[in-house]
Every structure is written in C-alpha cells, then in structure tokens.
Amino acid sequence: MLVLCVGLLVAGVGHFASPEFFDAIVPPWLPGSERAYTYASGVAEVAVALALIPRRTRRAAALAAAALFVLVYPANLYMAWDWRDRPLADQLVAWGRLPLQIPMVWWAIRVAGTAARRRADA
C-alpha cells in the first residue's frame, strides 16, 4: 500500500512540476485544453494517494486508483502511437508503459481487498 501511495503521490506532483510532458500525451480528440486534463489527473492522483493513508478510506481510494489507471490508459495508448517516429529508446518506454497498467490495476484492486478484509476483522 505504501509503494502505491508514494507512486501516485510522485506521479501526481509530476503533473504540476512538468506539465508539458503530460500535456503532450493527452489525446487530441478530447475536448478542452490539455493542461486542464494534466492538472485534473494530477489532482486525482494526489487525492487518491492521500486517501490511501487512513484505513477508513483505503478501500475506496484503492478502487479509485484502479479506476484512475484505467481512465489514463488512452493517454498511454496515444503516447505509444504518437512516439512512433521517436528514437527506439523512447518508443520502448512508450510501449513498455502499456502492459504495466494491467498489474497496476490488479495491485490497486488487491489493496482494496486487503483493506476490506482488515476492516471486517477489526
């Protein structure tokens, strides 16, 4: 749980520290500005990370993390497609992110299940 929390917190802060990177991977077919999506997803990641800390909100936060990982998947798909003309190392990073989303969703769901069992035992 701690690693998931820290990972989401670091990623969320990254949206504000380097928004240009995240703006560039927002699919262009989405309405509105790329920066709005960058900041909204950054806020969501920070909020979910903080909600993972208290036991009483951990299950809901972990489920929110799983949903968030699914919702940002189109940006990862777009990044892989958009980076097709970049150097091979960049392409490998972009394509390597895609299969990582699956275990991240599974991990968040597992954290939610563990949190639910611990609350039931308490």
N, C-alpha and C positions, 0 to 999 in steps of 0.2 A: 504494500500500500504506500509506503513512504517513497519508493522509487517512482511510482505512478504519480504521486502528488508533486514531487520535485520536478519530474519531467514535464508535467503540464504547466507548472509554475514558470519554469525556464522558457518553455515554448511560448507561453502567453506573454511574458515580459519581452521576448524577442520580437513580437509583433509591434511593440512600441519602440524598441531600440533600433530595429532595422526594418521599418515598414515597407521600404521599397522592394525588398526581396519578396515579401508576401503579396504586395500589390501585383507583382509581375506574374504570380501563379493563380490569381483569381480568374476563373474562366470569363472571357469577354462577353459571353452571351447572357450573363447575369445582369439584371437591371441595377442601376445605381452606380456609385463610384467604387472602385477597387479599394480605396482607403477605408471606406465605411465597412466593407467586409473584413479587411485586415484588422481594424480596431475591434469590431464586434467579435470576431473569433478569438482575438487576444483577451478581451474581457471575459468571454466564456471560458477559456482555458484557465485563467487566473481564478475565476469564481469557482469552477469545479475543483481546482486544486485546493483552494481554501476550504471548500465544503467537505473534502475528503478527511480533513483533520478531526472534527468532532465525531464521535461514534454515532450520535443520533442522526447525523446527516450523511454518513458514509455510504450507506447502501444507495440512496437516491443519487448521490454525487457520482458514484461508480457507474451507475446506469446512465447518467448524463454524460460521463466520459465516453462510454461505449457509443452512445448516440452521436456525440461530437466527432468521434473518429470516423463514423460512417458518413456524417454530413460533410466533412472536409475531404473525403475521398475524391470527389470530382476535381478539386484543385490539384491533387496529386496526379490524377489521370491527365489533366490538362498540362501540367508541368512536364510529364514524360513525353507527351506529344509535341509540345512547344520546344522542348530542348533537343529535338531530333537532329538538328544541324550543329549542335554544340560539340565540343571535343568529347571523345569517348568517355573520359572520366566523369564528366558532367552527366552524360547520358546514363551511365551506370548508376550514379547517385539517384537520378530521377526515377529510373526503372526499379532500382532497389527499394525505394520507398513504398512501392505498390504492395508487394507481398507482406511488408511489415505491418500494414494496417490490420490484417486479419488476426495475428496474435495479440495486437494491442486491444482490439475489440474483445477478444476472448479473455484477456487478462483483466480488463475492466469488469466484465461480467462475473468473473471469478471473485474479484474483490467484493462485488456486490453480494454474491452468495455467501462469502465468508462473513461479511458484516451482518447479514440477516441471521445466520446461524448463531453468531456471538450475541446478538440482541435477544434471540429466542432463549439462549441459555442463561442470560443474566436475570 
